[in-house]
């Protein structure tokens, strides 16, 4: 078994601001509505960028959502070309309930011979299904994506969304044309209540006995476990300890032990660099945040939801 560990220092996130931002986001979405063409509008009438209701009732269990298609310009002959990998570019997404199958299947419009072309080998197709929308209790979504012949299924559950207490996710993947070597699964949990309790300790106190963030992954040849534990520093920052444990399975155990003996230093260096890069991205993101509150925060989040990319 290989056990890698590294500790980094990151800027702290204010709990009050985080919970206020989460509650504001949930309230904005809870007050939104869907038009007949599937576009999702906030209470002020602006459309949420890149989001479209494909099937079902908005914010009801079973509702299916996908990205809004980019406008397609007609060609010289006045006909709208079909685009591989985007469903209903010509006619499907204007009617919620009729485009869901196309988005999930990833097919484009019919060609000149009337046949529907299959998406290219690098096309990404999928949709997000809302399993539960109970802002006072939990929100659950499920996403299924097919890309490069690999089928992925992701489930996410957020407890008490207005003041998040826990985030649970599970991921599974397989290649339909492959065998057991092309199957994997993983589960992760972030106990946010335990996280805040850990960073609220005195710097001189012992670290939390149970990591607030844990993740496990399983494959036929190996298993892995990741833990993340925060601890307050004297200057108010957070010291984050990340531990990754990998264990081979079956015949890979002795082979993996030999390989790790010769490659341990590069593996440890790569692990440290990955953790430090994540910490740098966290610090950059927090530095760009403006600690607005109240109406100003609501406006900022609404602008972010409705902002479209240039061009």
N, C-alpha and C positions, 0 to 999 in steps of 0.2 A: 504494500500500500504506500502511496505517495501522499505526503501531507505538506502543503505549501501554506505559508502564512506571511502576511505583510500588514503593516499599520501605517496609515496616512493621517494627516491633519487637514480638516476641511472647515469651511466657514459654517457657523450654525444657522439653522433655519428657525425663524420665530414661529412658535407654535400658534399663537393667536392669529398672526397673519395667514398662516397656512390654512387653519380651520375656517377663517372668514372667507378666504378665496375659494375653498372647496364648497362652502355653503352657497356663495354667490353663484358659482358655476352651476350647481344643481338647481337653484331657483330659476336661473335664466333658461335652462333646458326644460324645466318643469312647466314654465309658462309659454313654451313655444308651441307652434301648431304646424300642420302640414297642409299644403295646398293640393289642389287636384292634380297638378303636374308632378307632385312628389317632393318639391322643394320644401325645406323646413325653415320657417320664419320665426324669429324672436318676437317678443311682444311689441317691439318698436317697428316691426314690419320688415326688417332686414333679413336676408337669407343667410343661413349658416353656410359658410364656404365649403364646397366639396362634399356636401352631405345631401342625400336624397332618399326618401322613403320609396322602397321598391315594392313592398308587399305588406299587407296587414294594416292595422290601425296604429297611428303614431303614439308612442309611449305606452303600448299595450303588449302584453306577452305574445311573442311570436312575430312581432314587427321585424321586417328585414330592411336593412339599410345598406347603401353602397355609395360610392363616389359619384358625384354628378359628372356627366361626360363633358368634355371640352367641345365647344361648337365646331362643327365640321363645315368647311366652306365648299360649296358646289364646284364642280369642275367646269371646264370650258363648255361642255355639252349640257350644263345645267343640272346634272345628276349628282347626288350626294354619294361619295365613295364610302364603302364599308371599311372599318378599321379593325384589323385582327386584334383580338384580346379585349375589345370593349363591346359590351352588350348593348344592342338597341341603339347604335349611334344614329341611325336614320329615323327610327320610329318607336323604339320600345319604351324609353324612359318617360314619355309624356303621360303614361297612364299607370299609376301605381297598381301593382297586382299583376300587370302583364309583363313587366320587365324582370321580375325576380328570377325566373328560370334562366333567362339569358345571362343575368349577372352571375349567377352561381355556376352556370356552365361555361361561361367565357366565350361564347360564340359571337361572331359578328353577323352583320346582315347578309342576305343571300347575294351571291354573285350573279354574273350575267347568265349563267346556266341554271339559276334558281336554287343551287345547292348552297348550304351554309358552310363556309370554310372553317376548319379547326384553327384554334389559336396557335401561334408559332411556338417553338420549343421554349422560348424564354418568357412567354406571356404569363402574367399573374392575374388570376381570376379569383373572385371570392366575394363574400358579403358578411355583414355582421348581423346577428340575430339577437334581439333583445329578449332575454328570458324572464327578467323581472325588473320592474321599475317601481320601487317603494322607497321614496327618498327618506322617509323616517326610519327605515329598517335596512334595506339593502338594494343594491343594483347588481344585476347579473347579465353579462353579455357572452355570446359565443361567436367565434369567428372561424370560418373554414376557408382555407386558401389552397389553391393548387398552383404550383410553380415549378417549371422544369421537371414535370413528372413526379413531383413530391407533394403529397397531400398532408396539410397541416391542420390541426384542430386546436384552438386556444379557447379556454374558458377563464373568465375573470369575474370575481365576486368582491364587491366593496361593501363592507358593513358600516352602517350608519353614515351614509355619504355626506351629510351636512357637517358632521364632525367625525371624520373617518377614524375608525378604530382598528380595522384589520383589512388587509388585502390578500386574497387568495387567488392563485392562478394555477392552471394545469395545462400542459402542452403535450401533444402526442403527434407523431408523424410516421408516415410510411410511404413507400413507393409501391403502388399497386402492382407493378410488373416485377417487383423484387421479392426476396424472401425475408426471413427473420433478421438478416443483417441490415435491412433497410427499415427497421422499426425501432423507435425510441420513444421514451416518455419522460415527463418531468413534472414536478410539483414544487410550488414555492409559496411561502407565507411571510407576510410582513405584519407583525403585531405592533401596530402604531402606538397603542396604549403603553405597551412595554418599552417601546423606543423612547417615548417622552419621559417615562419613569427613569430610564437609564441615564438620559442626559441631564435630568434634574438632580442627580446625586451630587454630593460634594466631590471635588476633584480628588480628595484624599481617600474617598470610599473605594471599596473593591468593585471591579467591573460586575455587570449583571451576570448572574450564574447561568441564565438561559439566553442565548442569542435571540434578539427580537426578529431577525430576518434569517430564514433558512430556506434552502432550495435543494432538491434532490433530483438526480437524473439517472435513468437506467437504460442500458443497452444490453444486447446479448453478450457482449464482450467485456463490459465494464460498468461500474457504478460510480457516481460522484456525489459529493455532498458539499454545499457551500454555506458558510455562516458569516453573518455580518453583525458585529457588536460595537456599539458606540460607547464612548466614555468622555465626560467633560474634561477639558484641559484648564490649567490655571488662568489662561488669558481669555477664557470664554469660548474658545473654538472647540471642535469635536475631534477626538482621536478615534478613528474607525479601524477596527481590527477585522481583517478578512482572512478566512481560513478555507482552503480548498483541499478536500480529501478525495483521492481517486483510488479505486480498488478494481483490479482486473478480475475477470470471471473465467471459469473453465480453463482452457489451455493457455489463455493469455496471461495468467498470473506469473508463471516462471519466465515467459518471454518478456513481459512488461518489466519485471524486476531487473532483468539483464539490460534492457534498453534504457531504463531509468538510471542505472548505475553509470552509464557512459554519457547520458544526456541530461543529468540532473541540473547542472549549472545553467545551460541554455533555457531549460524549462522554468527554473526559478526566476531567471532574469526576465523571461517573457511574462510570467505571472506578475512580477513586481511592476513592470512597465504598464501592463493592462490596468492594474489597480490605481497606479498613479495617474494614468490618463483619465480614468473615470473621475478621480478626485479633482483633477484640473477642470474637467468639463462641469462638474458640480459647482466649483468656485466661480467659474465664468458665468454660469447661468444665474447664480445668486447675485453676482455683481451687477448684472443687467436688469435685475428686478427693481422696480420702483415701489417702495412700501406704501402704496396708496391704501386708503380705507374708505368704507362707506360708499357713497355714490361715485366717487372717483374710481374706486376699485371696480365697481359694477360696470362703469363705462369702459374701462380698460379691457376687462374680460370680454365684454360684448364686442368691442372693436376687434379683438383677437379672433373671436369666433367667426366674424363676418368678413374679415380681411381676405381679399383674393391676391394671389401672387401676380406680380407685374407680367403683362404680356399674356 
